[in-house]
């Protein structure tokens, strides 16, 4: 494996070698592992790196005097802002287009835009249903546009 030799010469600490065929034809260094050994070693595969990262962030925050609830507001929530906004946007879009649950759980005499569109189209009033249906589509696009801009901004930074 010429690529393996180049990586070793570059000074890599640990290499996981994936065989091109059924088995490796090269003897690995003591600290290296084959693909099957890497998968069998559960310490490398269970997300332990994420736990260590979170522990080191907590330790750094504590060393700076940020503890308790302030750690949540000043450290964890800023790190989770984009994933939380993504989850909220996806939930909003999913709820916006979900008609059966809206029909079952709405209060009597109170109609949502989706219910109005459903009623107008079931009565054959296609022209009257077009504007509210377009409004639902546009409102559903707003979070998507927001997420695209956020991801472009995150990639630029």
Secondary structure in CASP SS format (residue, H / E / C, confidence):
PFRMAT SS
TARGET T0000
AUTHOR 0000-0000-0000
METHOD secondary structure of the structure
MODEL  1
X C 1.00
X H 1.00
X H 1.00
X H 1.00
X H 1.00
X H 1.00
X H 1.00
X H 1.00
X H 1.00
X C 1.00
X C 1.00
X C 1.00
X C 1.00
X C 1.00
X C 1.00
X E 1.00
X E 1.00
X C 1.00
X C 1.00
X C 1.00
X C 1.00
X C 1.00
X C 1.00
X C 1.00
X C 1.00
X C 1.00
X C 1.00
X C 1.00
X C 1.00
X C 1.00
X C 1.00
X C 1.00
X E 1.00
X E 1.00
X H 1.00
X H 1.00
X H 1.00
X H 1.00
X H 1.00
X H 1.00
X C 1.00
X H 1.00
X H 1.00
X H 1.00
X C 1.00
X C 1.00
X C 1.00
X H 1.00
X H 1.00
X H 1.00
X H 1.00
X H 1.00
X H 1.00
X H 1.00
X H 1.00
X H 1.00
X H 1.00
X H 1.00
X H 1.00
X H 1.00
X H 1.00
X H 1.00
X H 1.00
X C 1.00
X C 1.00
X C 1.00
X C 1.00
X C 1.00
X H 1.00
X H 1.00
X H 1.00
X H 1.00
X H 1.00
X H 1.00
X H 1.00
X H 1.00
X H 1.00
X H 1.00
X H 1.00
X H 1.00
X H 1.00
X H 1.00
X H 1.00
X H 1.00
X H 1.00
X H 1.00
X H 1.00
X H 1.00
X H 1.00
X H 1.00
X H 1.00
X H 1.00
X H 1.00
X H 1.00
X H 1.00
X H 1.00
X C 1.00
X C 1.00
X H 1.00
X H 1.00
X H 1.00
X H 1.00
X H 1.00
X H 1.00
X H 1.00
X C 1.00
X C 1.00
X C 1.00
X C 1.00
X C 1.00
X C 1.00
X C 1.00
X H 1.00
X H 1.00
X H 1.00
X H 1.00
X H 1.00
X H 1.00
X H 1.00
X H 1.00
X H 1.00
X H 1.00
X C 1.00
X C 1.00
X C 1.00
X H 1.00
X H 1.00
X H 1.00
X H 1.00
X H 1.00
X H 1.00
X H 1.00
X H 1.00
X H 1.00
X H 1.00
X H 1.00
X H 1.00
X H 1.00
X H 1.00
X H 1.00
X H 1.00
X H 1.00
X H 1.00
X H 1.00
X H 1.00
X H 1.00
X H 1.00
X H 1.00
X H 1.00
X H 1.00
X H 1.00
X H 1.00
X H 1.00
X H 1.00
X H 1.00
X H 1.00
X C 1.00
END
